[in-house]
């Protein structure tokens, strides 16, 4: 995937949520860890999907890693 200057700008919180998703955590687990509601996590993921043009968690994580937005911890 060649994005060039079209790499989406994720907020620090969106990146943090993606890292936790890549670690296999659920929305509830992430919400508990970040002391927010699960619906807040869902909203962060919804925004992330739009920015990355992803349709699910796996695709979002894969694209974020490929674009060097997050590190592959696995």
PQR file with spaces between the fields and no chain letter, atoms N, CA, C, O and H, PARSE charges and radii, in Angstrom:
ATOM       1  N    UNK     1       0.839   -1.178    0.000 -0.4000 1.5000
ATOM       2  CA   UNK     1       0.000    0.000    0.000 -0.0000 2.0000
ATOM       3  C    UNK     1       0.882    1.239    0.000  0.5500 1.7000
ATOM       4  O    UNK     1       1.685    1.445    0.911 -0.5500 1.4000
ATOM       5  N    UNK     2       0.727    2.049   -1.016 -0.4000 1.5000
ATOM       6  CA   UNK     2       1.536    3.245   -1.120 -0.0000 2.0000
ATOM       7  C    UNK     2       0.677    4.452   -0.792  0.5500 1.7000
ATOM       8  O    UNK     2      -0.135    4.878   -1.613 -0.5500 1.4000
ATOM       9  H    UNK     2       0.076    1.881   -1.756  0.4000 1.0000
ATOM      10  N    UNK     3       0.846    5.000    0.388 -0.4000 1.5000
ATOM      11  CA   UNK     3       0.006    6.101    0.833 -0.0000 2.0000
ATOM      12  C    UNK     3       0.682    7.463    0.644  0.5500 1.7000
ATOM      13  O    UNK     3      -0.004    8.475    0.503 -0.5500 1.4000
ATOM      14  H    UNK     3       1.506    4.654    1.054  0.4000 1.0000
ATOM      15  N    UNK     4       2.002    7.498    0.640 -0.4000 1.5000
ATOM      16  CA   UNK     4       2.709    8.762    0.494 -0.0000 2.0000
ATOM      17  C    UNK     4       2.306    9.747    1.573  0.5500 1.7000
ATOM      18  O    UNK     4       2.366    9.445    2.764 -0.5500 1.4000
ATOM      19  H    UNK     4       2.559    6.676    0.755  0.4000 1.0000
ATOM      20  N    UNK     5       1.895   10.929    1.142 -0.4000 1.5000
ATOM      21  CA   UNK     5       1.485   11.966    2.085 -0.0000 2.0000
ATOM      22  C    UNK     5       0.049   11.796    2.552  0.5500 1.7000
ATOM      23  O    UNK     5      -0.437   12.601    3.347 -0.5500 1.4000
ATOM      24  H    UNK     5       1.846   11.175    0.174  0.4000 1.0000
ATOM      25  N    UNK     6      -0.631   10.779    2.082 -0.4000 1.5000
ATOM      26  CA   UNK     6      -2.028   10.552    2.445 -0.0000 2.0000
ATOM      27  C    UNK     6      -2.182    9.679    3.680  0.5500 1.7000
ATOM      28  O    UNK     6      -3.236    9.077    3.884 -0.5500 1.4000
ATOM      29  H    UNK     6      -0.237   10.125    1.436  0.4000 1.0000
ATOM      30  N    UNK     7      -1.163    9.604    4.492 -0.4000 1.5000
ATOM      31  CA   UNK     7      -1.249    8.805    5.710 -0.0000 2.0000
ATOM      32  C    UNK     7      -2.183    9.521    6.678  0.5500 1.7000
ATOM      33  O    UNK     7      -1.977   10.691    7.000 -0.5500 1.4000
ATOM      34  H    UNK     7      -0.306   10.092    4.327  0.4000 1.0000
ATOM      35  N    UNK     8      -3.216    8.807    7.143 -0.4000 1.5000
ATOM      36  CA   UNK     8      -4.184    9.443    8.032 -0.0000 2.0000
ATOM      37  C    UNK     8      -3.563    9.883    9.351  0.5500 1.7000
ATOM      38  O    UNK     8      -2.593    9.287    9.820 -0.5500 1.4000
ATOM      39  H    UNK     8      -3.383    7.856    6.881  0.4000 1.0000
ATOM      40  N    UNK     9      -4.115   10.903    9.928 -0.4000 1.5000
ATOM      41  CA   UNK     9      -3.644   11.425   11.211 -0.0000 2.0000
ATOM      42  C    UNK     9      -4.557   10.876   12.306  0.5500 1.7000
ATOM      43  O    UNK     9      -5.694   11.321   12.464 -0.5500 1.4000
ATOM      44  H    UNK     9      -4.903   11.386    9.547  0.4000 1.0000
ATOM      45  N    UNK    10      -4.044    9.905   13.059 -0.4000 1.5000
ATOM      46  CA   UNK    10      -4.795    9.365   14.192 -0.0000 2.0000
ATOM      47  C    UNK    10      -4.425   10.136   15.446  0.5500 1.7000
ATOM      48  O    UNK    10      -3.284   10.566   15.613 -0.5500 1.4000
ATOM      49  H    UNK    10      -3.120    9.543   12.931  0.4000 1.0000
ATOM      50  N    UNK    11      -5.406   10.306   16.325 -0.4000 1.5000
ATOM      51  CA   UNK    11      -5.122   10.961   17.599 -0.0000 2.0000
ATOM      52  C    UNK    11      -4.318    9.996   18.470  0.5500 1.7000
ATOM      53  O    UNK    11      -4.331    8.788   18.231 -0.5500 1.4000
ATOM      54  H    UNK    11      -6.333    9.956   16.189  0.4000 1.0000
ATOM      55  N    UNK    12      -3.622   10.517   19.473 -0.4000 1.5000
ATOM      56  CA   UNK    12      -2.901    9.623   20.385 -0.0000 2.0000
ATOM      57  C    UNK    12      -3.830    8.574   21.023  0.5500 1.7000
ATOM      58  O    UNK    12      -3.425    7.426   21.210 -0.5500 1.4000
ATOM      59  H    UNK    12      -3.611   11.498   19.668  0.4000 1.0000
ATOM      60  N    UNK    13      -5.055    8.959   21.352 -0.4000 1.5000
ATOM      61  CA   UNK    13      -6.000    8.018   21.963 -0.0000 2.0000
ATOM      62  C    UNK    13      -6.422    6.945   20.968  0.5500 1.7000
ATOM      63  O    UNK    13      -6.540    5.777   21.339 -0.5500 1.4000
ATOM      64  H    UNK    13      -5.383    9.891   21.200  0.4000 1.0000
ATOM      65  N    UNK    14      -6.650    7.320   19.712 -0.4000 1.5000
ATOM      66  CA   UNK    14      -7.011    6.330   18.697 -0.0000 2.0000
ATOM      67  C    UNK    14      -5.879    5.325   18.517  0.5500 1.7000
ATOM      68  O    UNK    14      -6.124    4.125   18.387 -0.5500 1.4000
ATOM      69  H    UNK    14      -6.554    8.269   19.411  0.4000 1.0000
ATOM      70  N    UNK    15      -4.655    5.808   18.508 -0.4000 1.5000
ATOM      71  CA   UNK    15      -3.497    4.906   18.404 -0.0000 2.0000
ATOM      72  C    UNK    15      -3.429    3.981   19.617  0.5500 1.7000
ATOM      73  O    UNK    15      -3.188    2.782   19.478 -0.5500 1.4000
ATOM      74  H    UNK    15      -4.456    6.782   18.613  0.4000 1.0000
ATOM      75  N    UNK    16      -3.642    4.542   20.801 -0.4000 1.5000
ATOM      76  CA   UNK    16      -3.604    3.754   22.024 -0.0000 2.0000
ATOM      77  C    UNK    16      -4.653    2.644   21.996  0.5500 1.7000
ATOM      78  O    UNK    16      -4.368    1.503   22.360 -0.5500 1.4000
ATOM      79  H    UNK    16      -3.838    5.516   20.913  0.4000 1.0000
ATOM      80  N    UNK    17      -5.862    2.983   21.563 -0.4000 1.5000
ATOM      81  CA   UNK    17      -6.927    1.985   21.469 -0.0000 2.0000
ATOM      82  C    UNK    17      -6.549    0.909   20.458  0.5500 1.7000
ATOM      83  O    UNK    17      -6.760   -0.276   20.714 -0.5500 1.4000
ATOM      84  H    UNK    17      -6.093    3.910   21.267  0.4000 1.0000
ATOM      85  N    UNK    18      -5.997    1.300   19.322 -0.4000 1.5000
ATOM      86  CA   UNK    18      -5.577    0.317   18.312 -0.0000 2.0000
ATOM      87  C    UNK    18      -4.515   -0.629   18.853  0.5500 1.7000
ATOM      88  O    UNK    18      -4.550   -1.826   18.570 -0.5500 1.4000
ATOM      89  H    UNK    18      -5.826    2.263   19.114  0.4000 1.0000
ATOM      90  N    UNK    19      -3.579   -0.109   19.621 -0.4000 1.5000
ATOM      91  CA   UNK    19      -2.537   -0.961   20.214 -0.0000 2.0000
ATOM      92  C    UNK    19      -3.186   -1.988   21.138  0.5500 1.7000
ATOM      93  O    UNK    19      -2.832   -3.167   21.103 -0.5500 1.4000
ATOM      94  H    UNK    19      -3.550    0.863   19.851  0.4000 1.0000
ATOM      95  N    UNK    20      -4.125   -1.548   21.955 -0.4000 1.5000
ATOM      96  CA   UNK    20      -4.811   -2.484   22.859 -0.0000 2.0000
ATOM      97  C    UNK    20      -5.623   -3.515   22.068  0.5500 1.7000
ATOM      98  O    UNK    20      -5.671   -4.688   22.438 -0.5500 1.4000
ATOM      99  H    UNK    20      -4.412   -0.591   21.983  0.4000 1.0000
ATOM     100  N    UNK    21      -6.257   -3.076   20.984 -0.4000 1.5000
ATOM     101  CA   UNK    21      -6.988   -4.009   20.114 -0.0000 2.0000
ATOM     102  C    UNK    21      -6.024   -5.039   19.547  0.5500 1.7000
ATOM     103  O    UNK    21      -6.334   -6.230   19.498 -0.5500 1.4000
ATOM     104  H    UNK    21      -6.218   -2.123   20.683  0.4000 1.0000
ATOM     105  N    UNK    22      -4.837   -4.572   19.113 -0.4000 1.5000
ATOM     106  CA   UNK    22      -3.854   -5.494   18.532 -0.0000 2.0000
ATOM     107  C    UNK    22      -3.335   -6.487   19.569  0.5500 1.7000
ATOM     108  O    UNK    22      -2.863   -7.569   19.220 -0.5500 1.4000
ATOM     109  H    UNK    22      -4.585   -3.605   19.152  0.4000 1.0000
ATOM     110  N    UNK    23      -3.425   -6.110   20.848 -0.4000 1.5000
ATOM     111  CA   UNK    23      -3.033   -7.019   21.927 -0.0000 2.0000
ATOM     112  C    UNK    23      -4.145   -8.001   22.290  0.5500 1.7000
ATOM     113  O    UNK    23      -3.969   -8.843   23.170 -0.5500 1.4000
ATOM     114  H    UNK    23      -3.809   -5.231   21.131  0.4000 1.0000
ATOM     115  N    UNK    24      -5.296   -7.894   21.609 -0.4000 1.5000
ATOM     116  CA   UNK    24      -6.388   -8.837   21.820 -0.0000 2.0000
ATOM     117  C    UNK    24      -7.395   -8.421   22.881  0.5500 1.7000
ATOM     118  O    UNK    24      -8.234   -9.224   23.290 -0.5500 1.4000
ATOM     119  H    UNK    24      -5.440   -7.210   20.893  0.4000 1.0000
ATOM     120  N    UNK    25      -7.321   -7.184   23.326 -0.4000 1.5000
ATOM     121  CA   UNK    25      -8.255   -6.724   24.359 -0.0000 2.0000
ATOM     122  C    UNK    25      -9.619   -6.403   23.754  0.5500 1.7000
ATOM     123  O    UNK    25      -9.717   -5.997   22.596 -0.5500 1.4000
ATOM     124  H    UNK    25      -6.640   -6.531   22.994  0.4000 1.0000
ATOM     125  N    UNK    26     -10.672   -6.591   24.556 -0.4000 1.5000
ATOM     126  CA   UNK    26     -12.031   -6.245   24.137 -0.0000 2.0000
ATOM     127  C    UNK    26     -12.278   -4.763   24.401  0.5500 1.7000
ATOM     128  O    UNK    26     -11.505   -4.102   25.096 -0.5500 1.4000
ATOM     129  H    UNK    26     -10.592   -6.921   25.496  0.4000 1.0000
ATOM     130  N    UNK    27     -13.367   -4.256   23.835 -0.4000 1.5000
ATOM     131  CA   UNK    27     -13.728   -2.853   24.077 -0.0000 2.0000
ATOM     132  C    UNK    27     -13.923   -2.609   25.571  0.5500 1.7000
ATOM     133  O    UNK    27     -13.508   -1.575   26.094 -0.5500 1.4000
ATOM     134  H    UNK    27     -13.995   -4.792   23.271  0.4000 1.0000
ATOM     135  N    UNK    28     -14.553   -3.559   26.255 -0.4000 1.5000
ATOM     136  CA   UNK    28     -14.797   -3.397   27.701 -0.0000 2.0000
ATOM     137  C    UNK    28     -13.479   -3.363   28.469  0.5500 1.7000
ATOM     138  O    UNK    28     -13.298   -2.530   29.356 -0.5500 1.4000
ATOM     139  H    UNK    28     -14.891   -4.400   25.830  0.4000 1.0000
ATOM     140  N    UNK    29     -12.563   -4.262   28.132 -0.4000 1.5000
ATOM     141  CA   UNK    29     -11.261   -4.285   28.810 -0.0000 2.0000
ATOM     142  C    UNK    29     -10.495   -2.984   28.584  0.5500 1.7000
ATOM     143  O    UNK    29      -9.878   -2.449   29.506 -0.5500 1.4000
ATOM     144  H    UNK    29     -12.710   -4.939   27.411  0.4000 1.0000
ATOM     145  N    UNK    30     -10.539   -2.480   27.356 -0.4000 1.5000
ATOM     146  CA   UNK    30      -9.854   -1.228   27.051 -0.0000 2.0000
ATOM     147  C    UNK    30     -10.509   -0.083   27.810  0.5500 1.7000
ATOM     148  O    UNK    30      -9.825    0.767   28.380 -0.5500 1.4000
ATOM     149  H    UNK    30     -11.040   -2.914   26.607  0.4000 1.0000
ATOM     150  N    UNK    31     -11.827   -0.066   27.814 -0.4000 1.5000
ATOM     151  CA   UNK    31     -12.565    0.989   28.526 -0.0000 2.0000
ATOM     152  C    UNK    31     -12.207    0.992   30.001  0.5500 1.7000
ATOM     153  O    UNK    31     -11.971    2.051   30.582 -0.5500 1.4000
ATOM     154  H    UNK    31     -12.383   -0.756   27.351  0.4000 1.0000
ATOM     155  N    UNK    32     -12.166   -0.180   30.607 -0.4000 1.5000
ATOM     156  CA   UNK    32     -11.807   -0.286   32.028 -0.0000 2.0000
ATOM     157  C    UNK    32     -10.386    0.224   32.266  0.5500 1.7000
ATOM     158  O    UNK    32     -10.128    0.931   33.240 -0.5500 1.4000
ATOM     159  H    UNK    32     -12.357   -1.041   30.134  0.4000 1.0000
ATOM     160  N    UNK    33      -9.479   -0.134   31.383 -0.4000 1.5000
ATOM     161  CA   UNK    33      -8.072    0.271   31.532 -0.0000 2.0000
ATOM     162  C    UNK    33      -7.906    1.789   31.388  0.5500 1.7000
ATOM     163  O    UNK    33      -7.122    2.407   32.108 -0.5500 1.4000
ATOM     164  H    UNK    33      -9.688   -0.709   30.591  0.4000 1.0000
ATOM     165  N    UNK    34      -8.655    2.379   30.447 -0.4000 1.5000
ATOM     166  CA   UNK    34      -8.520    3.808   30.167 -0.0000 2.0000
ATOM     167  C    UNK    34      -9.506    4.670   30.965  0.5500 1.7000
ATOM     168  O    UNK    34      -9.518    5.896   30.854 -0.5500 1.4000
ATOM     169  H    UNK    34      -9.292    1.877   29.862  0.4000 1.0000
ATOM     170  N    UNK    35     -10.322    3.999   31.763 -0.4000 1.5000
ATOM     171  CA   UNK    35     -11.325    4.651   32.604 -0.0000 2.0000
ATOM     172  C    UNK    35     -12.277    5.516   31.767  0.5500 1.7000
ATOM     173  O    UNK    35     -12.495    6.695   32.050 -0.5500 1.4000
ATOM     174  H    UNK    35     -10.312    3.003   31.853  0.4000 1.0000
ATOM     175  N    UNK    36     -12.830    4.890   30.737 -0.4000 1.5000
ATOM     176  CA   UNK    36     -13.862    5.505   29.908 -0.0000 2.0000
ATOM     177  C    UNK    36     -14.944    4.458   29.667  0.5500 1.7000
ATOM     178  O    UNK    36     -14.796    3.313   30.096 -0.5500 1.4000
ATOM     179  H    UNK    36     -12.653    3.932   30.507  0.4000 1.0000
ATOM     180  N    UNK    37     -16.013    4.823   28.996 -0.4000 1.5000
ATOM     181  CA   UNK    37     -17.079    3.854   28.728 -0.0000 2.0000
ATOM     182  C    UNK    37     -16.761    3.054   27.463  0.5500 1.7000
ATOM     183  O    UNK    37     -16.020    3.515   26.595 -0.5500 1.4000
ATOM     184  H    UNK    37     -16.133    5.752   28.648  0.4000 1.0000
ATOM     185  N    UNK    38     -17.329    1.853   27.371 -0.4000 1.5000
ATOM     186  CA   UNK    38     -17.137    1.065   26.144 -0.0000 2.0000
ATOM     187  C    UNK    38     -17.633    1.808   24.901  0.5500 1.7000
ATOM     188  O    UNK    38     -17.082    1.627   23.815 -0.5500 1.4000
ATOM     189  H    UNK    38     -17.931    1.478   28.076  0.4000 1.0000
ATOM     190  N    UNK    39     -18.670    2.644   25.050 -0.4000 1.5000
ATOM     191  CA   UNK    39     -19.167    3.382   23.885 -0.0000 2.0000
ATOM     192  C    UNK    39     -18.131    4.411   23.407  0.5500 1.7000
ATOM     193  O    UNK    39     -18.073    4.720   22.216 -0.5500 1.4000
ATOM     194  H    UNK    39     -19.117    2.790   25.932  0.4000 1.0000
ATOM     195  N    UNK    40     -17.330    4.931   24.312 -0.4000 1.5000
ATOM     196  CA   UNK    40     -16.249    5.845   23.920 -0.0000 2.0000
ATOM     197  C    UNK    40     -15.216    5.092   23.084  0.5500 1.7000
ATOM     198  O    UNK    40     -14.713    5.612   22.089 -0.5500 1.4000
ATOM     199  H    UNK    40     -17.377    4.680   25.279  0.4000 1.0000
ATOM     200  N    UNK    41     -14.910    3.876   23.493 -0.4000 1.5000
ATOM     201  CA   UNK    41     -13.961    3.052   22.729 -0.0000 2.0000
ATOM     202  C    UNK    41     -14.543    2.747   21.357  0.5500 1.7000
ATOM     203  O    UNK    41     -13.831    2.813   20.355 -0.5500 1.4000
ATOM     204  H    UNK    41     -15.319    3.453   24.302  0.4000 1.0000
ATOM     205  N    UNK    42     -15.833    2.413   21.298 -0.4000 1.5000
ATOM     206  CA   UNK    42     -16.481    2.144   20.008 -0.0000 2.0000
ATOM     207  C    UNK    42     -16.396    3.377   19.098  0.5500 1.7000
ATOM     208  O    UNK    42     -16.172    3.247   17.895 -0.5500 1.4000
ATOM     209  H    UNK    42     -16.411    2.359   22.112  0.4000 1.0000
ATOM     210  N    UNK    43     -16.575    4.564   19.669 -0.4000 1.5000
ATOM     211  CA   UNK    43     -16.509    5.805   18.882 -0.0000 2.0000
ATOM     212  C    UNK    43     -15.080    6.036   18.356  0.5500 1.7000
ATOM     213  O    UNK    43     -14.894    6.434   17.206 -0.5500 1.4000
ATOM     214  H    UNK    43     -16.757    4.671   20.646  0.4000 1.0000
ATOM     215  N    UNK    44     -14.083    5.783   19.203 -0.4000 1.5000
ATOM     216  CA   UNK    44     -12.691    5.902   18.744 -0.0000 2.0000
ATOM     217  C    UNK    44     -12.444    4.943   17.572  0.5500 1.7000
ATOM     218  O    UNK    44     -11.804    5.313   16.587 -0.5500 1.4000
ATOM     219  H    UNK    44     -14.234    5.460   20.137  0.4000 1.0000
ATOM     220  N    UNK    45     -12.949    3.728   17.683 -0.4000 1.5000
ATOM     221  CA   UNK    45     -12.744    2.749   16.616 -0.0000 2.0000
ATOM     222  C    UNK    45     -13.501    3.152   15.355  0.5500 1.7000
ATOM     223  O    UNK    45     -12.994    2.980   14.246 -0.5500 1.4000
ATOM     224  H    UNK    45     -13.469    3.428   18.482  0.4000 1.0000
ATOM     225  N    UNK    46     -14.700    3.682   15.515 -0.4000 1.5000
ATOM     226  CA   UNK    46     -15.476    4.151   14.366 -0.0000 2.0000
ATOM     227  C    UNK    46     -14.700    5.241   13.617  0.5500 1.7000
ATOM     228  O    UNK    46     -14.614    5.218   12.390 -0.5500 1.4000
ATOM     229  H    UNK    46     -15.112    3.822   16.416  0.4000 1.0000
ATOM     230  N    UNK    47     -14.143    6.185   14.361 -0.4000 1.5000
ATOM     231  CA   UNK    47     -13.339    7.250   13.752 -0.0000 2.0000
ATOM     232  C    UNK    47     -12.103    6.678   13.068  0.5500 1.7000
ATOM     233  O    UNK    47     -11.726    7.116   11.981 -0.5500 1.4000
ATOM     234  H    UNK    47     -14.213    6.203   15.358  0.4000 1.0000
ATOM     235  N    UNK    48     -11.480    5.703   13.710 -0.4000 1.5000
ATOM     236  CA   UNK    48     -10.285    5.060   13.159 -0.0000 2.0000
ATOM     237  C    UNK    48     -10.618    4.325   11.866  0.5500 1.7000
ATOM     238  O    UNK    48      -9.867    4.410   10.894 -0.5500 1.4000
ATOM     239  H    UNK    48     -11.786    5.348   14.593  0.4000 1.0000
ATOM     240  N    UNK    49     -11.741    3.601   11.845 -0.4000 1.5000
ATOM     241  CA   UNK    49     -12.161    2.895   10.625 -0.0000 2.0000
ATOM     242  C    UNK    49     -12.292    3.876    9.465  0.5500 1.7000
ATOM     243  O    UNK    49     -11.830    3.603    8.357 -0.5500 1.4000
ATOM     244  H    UNK    49     -12.351    3.531   12.634  0.4000 1.0000
ATOM     245  N    UNK    50     -12.925    5.018    9.724 -0.4000 1.5000
ATOM     246  CA   UNK    50     -13.119    6.020    8.668 -0.0000 2.0000
ATOM     247  C    UNK    50     -11.782    6.544    8.178  0.5500 1.7000
ATOM     248  O    UNK    50     -11.554    6.642    6.972 -0.5500 1.4000
ATOM     249  H    UNK    50     -13.301    5.240   10.624  0.4000 1.0000
ATOM     250  N    UNK    51     -10.906    6.877    9.094 -0.4000 1.5000
ATOM     251  CA   UNK    51      -9.608    7.447    8.720 -0.0000 2.0000
ATOM     252  C    UNK    51      -8.749    6.450    7.947  0.5500 1.7000
ATOM     253  O    UNK    51      -8.051    6.826    7.005 -0.5500 1.4000
ATOM     254  H    UNK    51     -11.091    6.797   10.074  0.4000 1.0000
ATOM     255  N    UNK    52      -8.799    5.188    8.343 -0.4000 1.5000
ATOM     256  CA   UNK    52      -7.971    4.164    7.700 -0.0000 2.0000
ATOM     257  C    UNK    52      -8.683    3.464    6.543  0.5500 1.7000
ATOM     258  O    UNK    52      -8.091    2.640    5.845 -0.5500 1.4000
ATOM     259  H    UNK    52      -9.366    4.883    9.108  0.4000 1.0000
ATOM     260  N    UNK    53      -9.954    3.798    6.351 -0.4000 1.5000
ATOM     261  CA   UNK    53     -10.780    3.122    5.344 -0.0000 2.0000
ATOM     262  C    UNK    53     -10.774    1.613    5.593  0.5500 1.7000
ATOM     263  O    UNK    53     -10.581    0.806    4.684 -0.5500 1.4000
ATOM     264  H    UNK    53     -10.435    4.467    6.918  0.4000 1.0000
ATOM     265  N    UNK    54     -10.993    1.269    6.858 -0.4000 1.5000
ATOM     266  CA   UNK    54     -11.022   -0.138    7.283 -0.0000 2.0000
ATOM     267  C    UNK    54     -12.462   -0.540    7.607  0.5500 1.7000
ATOM     268  O    UNK    54     -13.300    0.306    7.921 -0.5500 1.4000
ATOM     269  H    UNK    54     -11.150    1.924    7.597  0.4000 1.0000
ATOM     270  N    UNK    55     -12.731   -1.825    7.528 -0.4000 1.5000
ATOM     271  CA   UNK    55     -14.081   -2.330    7.778 -0.0000 2.0000
ATOM     272  C    UNK    55     -14.204   -3.126    9.070  0.5500 1.7000
ATOM     273  O    UNK    55     -15.310   -3.452    9.501 -0.5500 1.4000
ATOM     274  H    UNK    55     -12.051   -2.512    7.273  0.4000 1.0000
ATOM     275  N    UNK    56     -13.079   -3.436    9.681 -0.4000 1.5000
ATOM     276  CA   UNK    56     -13.123   -4.194   10.938 -0.0000 2.0000
ATOM     277  C    UNK    56     -11.821   -3.974   11.711  0.5500 1.7000
ATOM     278  O    UNK    56     -10.891   -3.325   11.231 -0.5500 1.4000
ATOM     279  H    UNK    56     -12.180   -3.172    9.331  0.4000 1.0000
ATOM     280  N    UNK    57     -11.787   -4.533   12.916 -0.4000 1.5000
ATOM     281  CA   UNK    57     -10.626   -4.339   13.802 -0.0000 2.0000
ATOM     282  C    UNK    57      -9.336   -4.860   13.190  0.5500 1.7000
ATOM     283  O    UNK    57      -8.303   -4.192   13.232 -0.5500 1.4000
ATOM     284  H    UNK    57     -12.543   -5.060   13.305  0.4000 1.0000
ATOM     285  N    UNK    58      -9.402   -6.042   12.629 -0.4000 1.5000
ATOM     286  CA   UNK    58      -8.197   -6.674   12.070 -0.0000 2.0000
ATOM     287  C    UNK    58      -7.631   -5.829   10.934  0.5500 1.7000
ATOM     288  O    UNK    58      -6.426   -5.586   10.866 -0.5500 1.4000
ATOM     289  H    UNK    58     -10.241   -6.585   12.595  0.4000 1.0000
ATOM     290  N    UNK    59      -8.502   -5.392   10.056 -0.4000 1.5000
ATOM     291  CA   UNK    59      -8.054   -4.572    8.928 -0.0000 2.0000
ATOM     292  C    UNK    59      -7.469   -3.241    9.425  0.5500 1.7000
ATOM     293  O    UNK    59      -6.459   -2.770    8.901 -0.5500 1.4000
ATOM     294  H    UNK    59      -9.481   -5.589   10.111  0.4000 1.0000
ATOM     295  N    UNK    60      -8.102   -2.645   10.428 -0.4000 1.5000
ATOM     296  CA   UNK    60      -7.607   -1.375   10.976 -0.0000 2.0000
ATOM     297  C    UNK    60      -6.214   -1.551   11.574  0.5500 1.7000
ATOM     298  O    UNK    60      -5.324   -0.736   11.335 -0.5500 1.4000
ATOM     299  H    UNK    60      -8.922   -3.027   10.853  0.4000 1.0000
ATOM     300  N    UNK    61      -6.031   -2.606   12.345 -0.4000 1.5000
ATOM     301  CA   UNK    61      -4.723   -2.859   12.965 -0.0000 2.0000
ATOM     302  C    UNK    61      -3.672   -3.122   11.894  0.5500 1.7000
ATOM     303  O    UNK    61      -2.569   -2.579   11.959 -0.5500 1.4000
ATOM     304  H    UNK    61      -6.754   -3.269   12.539  0.4000 1.0000
ATOM     305  N    UNK    62      -4.007   -3.950   10.910 -0.4000 1.5000
ATOM     306  CA   UNK    62      -3.056   -4.267    9.844 -0.0000 2.0000
ATOM     307  C    UNK    62      -2.635   -3.017    9.076  0.5500 1.7000
ATOM     308  O    UNK    62      -1.452   -2.824    8.797 -0.5500 1.4000
ATOM     309  H    UNK    62      -4.903   -4.391   10.857  0.4000 1.0000
ATOM     310  N    UNK    63      -3.606   -2.172    8.737 -0.4000 1.5000
ATOM     311  CA   UNK    63      -3.289   -0.944    8.005 -0.0000 2.0000
ATOM     312  C    UNK    63      -2.454    0.002    8.856  0.5500 1.7000
ATOM     313  O    UNK    63      -1.516    0.621    8.354 -0.5500 1.4000
ATOM     314  H    UNK    63      -4.567   -2.329    8.964  0.4000 1.0000
ATOM     315  N    UNK    64      -2.784    0.120   10.130 -0.4000 1.5000
ATOM     316  CA   UNK    64      -2.037    1.011   11.027 -0.0000 2.0000
ATOM     317  C    UNK    64      -0.585    0.562   11.159  0.5500 1.7000
ATOM     318  O    UNK    64       0.326    1.391   11.181 -0.5500 1.4000
ATOM     319  H    UNK    64      -3.547   -0.382   10.538  0.4000 1.0000
ATOM     320  N    UNK    65      -0.371   -0.746   11.245 -0.4000 1.5000
ATOM     321  CA   UNK    65       0.997   -1.275   11.324 -0.0000 2.0000
ATOM     322  C    UNK    65       1.735   -1.008   10.017  0.5500 1.7000
ATOM     323  O    UNK    65       2.886   -0.570   10.026 -0.5500 1.4000
ATOM     324  H    UNK    65      -1.111   -1.419   11.227  0.4000 1.0000
ATOM     325  N    UNK    66       1.073   -1.270    8.897 -0.4000 1.5000
ATOM     326  CA   UNK    66       1.686   -1.079    7.589 -0.0000 2.0000
ATOM     327  C    UNK    66       2.072    0.380    7.345  0.5500 1.7000
ATOM     328  O    UNK    66       3.072    0.667    6.687 -0.5500 1.4000
ATOM     329  H    UNK    66       0.138   -1.626    8.889  0.4000 1.0000
ATOM     330  N    UNK    67       1.263    1.301    7.887 -0.4000 1.5000
ATOM     331  CA   UNK    67       1.524    2.738    7.725 -0.0000 2.0000
ATOM     332  C    UNK    67       2.428    3.292    8.824  0.5500 1.7000
ATOM     333  O    UNK    67       2.673    4.496    8.898 -0.5500 1.4000
ATOM     334  H    UNK    67       0.451    1.068    8.422  0.4000 1.0000
ATOM     335  N    UNK    68       2.921    2.387    9.680 -0.4000 1.5000
ATOM     336  CA   UNK    68       3.779    2.784   10.807 -0.0000 2.0000
ATOM     337  C    UNK    68       3.110    3.750   11.779  0.5500 1.7000
ATOM     338  O    UNK    68       3.768    4.605   12.372 -0.5500 1.4000
ATOM     339  H    UNK    68       2.722    1.409    9.621  0.4000 1.0000
ATOM     340  N    UNK    69       1.801    3.605   11.934 -0.4000 1.5000
ATOM     341  CA   UNK    69       1.065    4.421   12.896 -0.0000 2.0000
ATOM     342  C    UNK    69       1.144    3.802   14.283  0.5500 1.7000
ATOM     343  O    UNK    69       1.112    4.508   15.291 -0.5500 1.4000
ATOM     344  H    UNK    69       1.267    2.911   11.452  0.4000 1.0000
ATOM     345  N    UNK    70       1.247    2.474   14.328 -0.4000 1.5000
ATOM     346  CA   UNK    70       1.465    1.741   15.571 -0.0000 2.0000
ATOM     347  C    UNK    70       2.505    0.676   15.301  0.5500 1.7000
ATOM     348  O    UNK    70       2.771    0.335   14.149 -0.5500 1.4000
ATOM     349  H    UNK    70       1.272    1.901   13.509  0.4000 1.0000
ATOM     350  N    UNK    71       3.099    0.145   16.377 -0.4000 1.5000
ATOM     351  CA   UNK    71       4.090   -0.920   16.230 -0.0000 2.0000
ATOM     352  C    UNK    71       3.422   -2.274   16.358  0.5500 1.7000
ATOM     353  O    UNK    71       2.411   -2.424   17.045 -0.5500 1.4000
ATOM     354  H    UNK    71       2.883    0.423   17.313  0.4000 1.0000
ATOM     355  N    UNK    72       3.994   -3.248   15.692 -0.4000 1.5000
ATOM     356  CA   UNK    72       3.518   -4.617   15.797 -0.0000 2.0000
ATOM     357  C    UNK    72       4.134   -5.231   17.044  0.5500 1.7000
ATOM     358  O    UNK    72       5.335   -5.501   17.075 -0.5500 1.4000
ATOM     359  H    UNK    72       4.815   -3.126   15.134  0.4000 1.0000
ATOM     360  N    UNK    73       3.318   -5.453   18.079 -0.4000 1.5000
ATOM     361  CA   UNK    73       3.819   -5.991   19.352 -0.0000 2.0000
ATOM     362  C    UNK    73       3.867   -7.501   19.382  0.5500 1.7000
ATOM     363  O    UNK    73       4.340   -8.090   20.354 -0.5500 1.4000
ATOM     364  H    UNK    73       2.343   -5.233   18.054  0.4000 1.0000
ATOM     365  N    UNK    74       3.380   -8.139   18.320 -0.4000 1.5000
ATOM     366  CA   UNK    74       3.310   -9.613   18.344 -0.0000 2.0000
ATOM     367  C    UNK    74       4.553  -10.215   17.815  0.5500 1.7000
ATOM     368  O    UNK    74       4.671  -11.439   17.760 -0.5500 1.4000
ATOM     369  H    UNK    74       2.996   -7.661   17.531  0.4000 1.0000
